[in-house]
Every structure is written in structure tokens, then in C-alpha cells.
Amino acid sequence: MTWPDRSPAVAVFLIFTVAGCNRDEPAIRARAPSDARGEREFAGSSLLVVTLDTVRRDALGFSQAGGTLVASTPVLDALAARSLELTHTWSVAPVTLPAHASLFTGNHPVAHGVHDNLGFQLPQSATTLAERLAREGVTTGAVFAAPVVGPQSGLAQGFETYQGPTFDSGLVERPARWVSEVALAMLDRMASVDGPFFLWAHYFDAHAPHEAGLGVARARRGGVASMEDDRAAYRLEIERIDRQLGRLLDGAFAAARARPLCIVVTADHGEALGDHGEATHGHLLHDSTMRVPLLIHHPRIPPGRCSQTSSLVDLLPTLLELFDLPKEEPLQGQSLVPWLLDQGARERPSPRIVCFETRLPWHEFGWAWLDGACDGRFKWVDRPSPEVFDLDLDPGESRAILEAQHALVDSLAGAVRQLQMKSASFAPAAGAGECSALTNLGYVAARRTAPENKEDLAEPEDRLALVGIRDRGLEALGRGDFAGALAEFGKLRLGNPDPAPASMLIAVTYSRHAESVAESAERMAVLEHAAAAWRDAVEICPADALRHYNLAMTLMDLGRPTQAIPELERCVELAPEDGKAREQLAHARRQQAPPSKDRR
């Protein structure tokens, strides 16, 4: 790609080429930025936001982290050289949907109510970046690579075009090439409109399962990949994204034409890849999953690095101030504009505590949920046995500080408590009907009220082996090995103190098995097993509308609308806004009613 000259007196100071010069592997000509001391041309700029799902900062070349995990990322490295990098940025949660919801609203999960991928959606009352820009006449569009951020998530608010895979047709993530091609077509349309644009591009290649180039490695090990293989595949996946990102940047600059272009590149969370015993992400709050890259480029922003402690919630207030847009309500994020525009300020970071959470251990396994806070050096994690880490002396978080100063702990814990006082009064939930497709694809969580404290709940870090058992069961389910899946989920049921997750996974397995059977008698037999499994799941979590819905659908498949109706009625009672559940309830009542005399 070619970096455009936005200033009449800009000298080219670096030219280099990434292998090849076609649209797949672009040539890059990096140019010096314009003088930021001149007129700041932010109003009327176009905006490109790129989120790299599951990409940890220390896996990218420009991080200068060293080690064997670092991928070759020449396109991102060139962009970083032209951008301000916020080197100390944390996510709000190691989970895709809550992190994106916070990024686009400027608020934490406790405020917008989205704590997990399954069963939550951003409420209409939330105001997103896309909505704010659309009101200013900006053309908006988004292309996403995974259905978890699809229309059911609530993130589509404010986007004129919102394109990507949905759960209706199965869990099909789109590769980086597809994302760039769709984004380029979208940019071509945006270029024909007079005025600035906002495009969000979401890349998902680095998310598990990590399969790039693993065929040979798995063959050598009898079909089983090691963590070393996973880390190698992860690097290849990031490199694939990097190549396609070059195509996207070419198209974005072409679409912007003479208008300045602001580019933001970040990640929703990272990937543990074996660190602290965690294979993927979501259950712990270590920096391998919580520390994310953040690059902000604009021709009027001096490039460089800044160690100011920051969070994903800071992006929206930063862009509002940068583009001189109204901030209509208080936001929990803080603007980073002082460090963007003042090179001197970058040498004087302000004291700041950022907060984060994960509710996934509770939702998925009934374990203790985790909260945490970090001031850039010291990090506190609230678990049944709270810990403090000194990230300067121990960046790998290998040993907790045994005797942390009370004032330090009180400061970090106080930030979390203050944030939780602003918790949303409700948790907006997607309907059971909408979640059913996710459940059938292995997205499983129990919708239950958490206890007031976590002291008596299991420590997630002590139970991570059960995550591996669950994941092996999901892999077996994905390849149609229903017996193998049931065996793994049976182990999970025996090993986990909370039977809720395994009960649902067992029921999902029988339902998927029934879908795969063509012969009528065999299918009905499997459906009987599925109905029994769903009844068990309902008995364990009677307040979970999703379980009632799936039991009802199984009973309908068995031709028993009379038995399905009470389950659907309970589902509607638990989730009154669920349109699909209401539709199915009306259908079941019609099936139950005897034919009228006129129809006989």
C-alpha cells in the first residue's frame, strides 16, 4: 500500500516492499506525517476502525516484545511507525461481545449490561459510535467475520450496512480475505457519496481453533496438535490478517480521496496459548488475554509511543473529542486526546486505574467470576483468593506479591467497587429463540442469578483442565462424533461441582445427533434421548428460558405440542420480549387445537 501525502511539504523518508505488489500482498510506501503543529484537520475526517479478534499485543512485530510468539506483521509495523501506539492498553473483558460493546459505547459491561457472548445483547438505549457519527451525516458500514457480533448482538445500531455471517446458517467464520474483499466493495460504494465515512472491519482468523498450516504437524502426532503447534498456527493466522489488512488500507485511503483518514487498530482481547494453564481466553484475567494493541493514526497526530494507562472504553470519548462531536451523557471512558496531540504529555503519563472483568467462569461452569484493576504497574485480581502482581518486575505474572501494601490494594479494589456501584439495573438478554442457534453450536452458558459473593465458588485457575475436557467434547461434536462428545461431557458432569454446563451440552449433543439422522425411527429414538436430556437441563436451571425453549422444540419434533406448550409459556414468562418463543407458542397451540368442522 502507499501512504498518501496529506501535506504539501512532506518528504518521503522510508520505502519498503512486502513480498509481492498485487492487492493480496501490497507494496508499502511509508511517508512522514504532516506537521501536527499546524491546523488540526480532524473535523470531516473519515474513520476506519479495525478490530483484530483474539490478537495479543506481544504477538505483533511492532510491540518489540521478542520471543517465539511474535508474528511477521510488516503492514501493521508500517502503520505503527506512522501512528501513536498506546502501549499500556487493557481490554474490559477477555470475551468478544462485551469488549466490542464497551469499545463502541465508551462504557463498561456493568453499565451497558453485556457480560457474555451468549444471551446478551446491547440494548437500544445504548448510544454507539456509529449512531453518533450517522447523526452527523457520516456514511457508516461494518463487515464482521464471526456471527457472535452479528445483528442479534445489538452492535448493528447506527450502521447503514452491516454484513457478515449469522448463526442461522451455522457457525461459519469468514477468513481475512473475505473480510477485506467485502470491505473493499463497501469502500467503493462509500467513495461515491459526498462526505466522510466510518467503516468497522472485524478480523477473526486468530480465534481458536488455530488450524493454519497444522495438517502436517497433526499428521506427525496422530491427529493431535500440541500447544507448540497452536502457537505456530496462531502466528500464521496473524500473518494472514496482516497481508489482508494491507489491501484494506489501500482501499480506505483511495475511498477517502482528499479527505483525511483516521485509522484505529486494536483487539477485543488476546489469547493465552498455554500461559497460566489457559489454552484460549475468557476464564482468567492475565495480560496474555487482557493486554491489547492500540494504534491511532491521523496525518495530524505525531507518531510515537505512549505508556499512558488506557482501556478500550477510552476509544469513543477520544474520537468524540478529536472530531469535536457532542458528548451527550457521561461516559466511563476517558479521552486520550492530550496524549495524541501533545508529544510532551506523552512523557508525563497521568495516574489512572483501569478495570476489567470476566463473568465467563460463572456463566459457563459455575465458578467464581473475576474482577480486576491495574494502574499500569500493579494489577489486582479479585478472586476467592485475591492476588496482586507487579507488572514491571514480573510481566509474566508468575508470582503474586504476598504482602502488598494495604493502600495499594485499597486503591485498586476501590476502583472496582466504585465501578460496580454504577451497574446496570438489568442484564439485556437476547431471546431464547435467538440463542437457540448459538446453543446448538456449542455456545453454552447458564442464565442464573449469581450469589452475592464468590468466596465459596471454585477458583477458575484450579479447574482449567475441565475447560479442556469441554473443548474436546465440542471438537468431537463439531466433527459429528456424538459418542465421543457424550463421553467428554460425561466426564465434565462428573468432574465439575456444578452440573448445569454439562447437562446442557449433553442435551445439545442429542439434538445435533437427531438433526443428522435421516431414518425416521432412529431419529425419533434419538429425539427421546434429547427430550430426556433437556428435561434434566431444565430441572437443574429452571429459570433459564433457553432450556425451556429447546425442550419445547424437541417435544414439537416428537409431535407433542400439548407437552411443549407449558415449556413455551414458561419461556415467554422468563423472556417476555422473545418474539420467536411467542411465535412457537402460537404455532404449538394451533397444532394442539382440533380441526374445525369447516375444515373436516
Secondary structure, 3 states (H helix, E strand, C coil): CECCCCCCCCCCCEEEECCCCCCCCCEEEECCCCCCCCCCCCCCCEEEEEEECCCCHHHCHHHCCCCCCCCCCHHHHHHHHCCEEECCEECCCCCHHHHHHHHHHCCCHHHHCCCCCCCCCCCCCCCCHHHHHHHCCCEEEEECCCHHHCHHHCCCCCCCEEECCCHHHCCCCCCHHHHHHHHHHHHHHHHCCCCCEEEEEEECCCCCCCCCCCHHHHHHCCCCCCHHHHHHHHHHHHHHHHHHHHHHHHHHHHHHCCCCEEEEEECCCCCCCCHHHCCCCCCCCCHHHHECCEEEECCCCCCEEECCCEEHHHHHHHHHHHCCCCCCCCCCCCCCHHHHHCCCHHHCCCCCCEEEEECHHHHHHCCCCEEEEECCCEEEEECCCCEEEECCCCCCCCCCCCCCCHHHHHHHHHHHHHHHCCCCCCCCCCCHHHHHHHHHCCCCCCCCCCCCCCCCCCCHHHCHHHHHHHHHHHHHHHCCCHHHHHHHHHHHHHHCCCCHHHHHHHHHHHHHHHHHCCCHHHHHHHHHHHHHHHHHHHHHCCCCHHHHHHHHHHHHHCCCHHHHHHHHHHHHHHCCCCHHHHHHHHHHHHHHCCCCHHHC
